[in-house]
Amino acid sequence: MSAMRRHGGRPTLEEVAVRAGVGRGTVSRVINGSPRVSERTRAAVEQAIAELGYVPNRAARALAANRTDAIALVIPEEETRLFAEPYFSDIIRGISAELAETEFQLLLTLIRTPKERHRLAQFLGAHRVDGVLLVSVHADDPLPDLLEEIEMPAVLSGRRAAGESVPYVDSDNVGGASGAVEHLIGRGRRSVATITGPLDMYVAQCRLDGYRQAVAVAGHEADEGLVEPSDFTEEGGRRAMRRLLERRPGLDAVFCASDVMASGARQVLRELGRRVPEDVALVGFDDSPVARHMEPTLTSVRQPIEEMGRMMARVLLEEIAERDPDRRQVVLPTELVRRASS
């Protein structure tokens, strides 16, 4: 037994090499499954590993395999949105749960300025992580294209456009929005408005498309004065609701493309003496805790946000393990949860 072993240290790669009568590099090749080793040599190394009780160092293994055992979760938004909107916390919860039993470390990165975007591009270009999860994607975001260029495994939450080339996990935004508006029209509402998300985001475009489809199917005349773009924030919902009421004071229903915006809209309706749902029915999207805590409780389109996070992590792990030419594109179903506001 070597002096090192007599002192009670963990067996080293060098000791395995000495015991097997081979070089250190040969032991590394056996540990990493290289085919460039004879069966006789492989058997000798494996026997030495068993006799010494050698446990390969995970960091060394990752380095040998050109792996970092790290995944970046990139959110190109301000901290205020990250902590104010339940969507982000639910996505992160799902991702973390899926990665909990793996060896991967999750690195959260917020992108708020061009400087931060440039720094992240350099970091990713150096392959300091094994893959990227990108949440809250805007149409003009160059990051997904960069990830493709550098062949970095990546999965998006949502899409930039209909023909998205990067793997993604999304929910049925068109169907969910259409069902919400059909519900309002089915309840006898004649002047249904919508507060959209930012229209440089495909998710917001899809929810607006669903609104327009339902209005058309019901035979209602399209009225662009009932459409008010916003930004998925509570203050944005307040501003949009005021503008809609200035233009169309007789509206009797509003479909908001997020629960957070619906909360802002509800505040304005209360301030102006409009009762919900008697005067104006209200529907949101996400079915977040915001919907359940509003007064009255908010009818909302439920999308499985935590499951979306889990699925994003699952797809990314598959991409990291073996890049699949058939890129994974997953769309999860939505459902309308009816409550008092409609």
Secondary structure, 3 states (H helix, E strand, C coil): CCHHHHCCCCCCHHHHHHHHCCCHHHHHHHHCCCCCCCHHHHHHHHHHHHHHCCCCCHHHHHHHCCCCCEEEEEECCCHHHHHHCHHHHHHHHHHHHHHCCCCCEEEEEECCCHHHHHHHHHHHHCCCCCEEEEECCCCCCCHHHHHHHCCCCEEEECCCCCCCCCCEEEECHHHHHHHHHHHHHHCCCCCEEEEECCCCCHHHHHHHHHHHHHHHHCCCCCCHHHEEECCCCHHHHHHHHHHHHHHCCCCCEEEECCHHHHHHHHHHHHHCCCCCCCCCEEEEEECCHHHHHCCCCCEEEECCHHHHHHHHHHHHHHHHHCCCCCCCEEEECCEEECCCCC
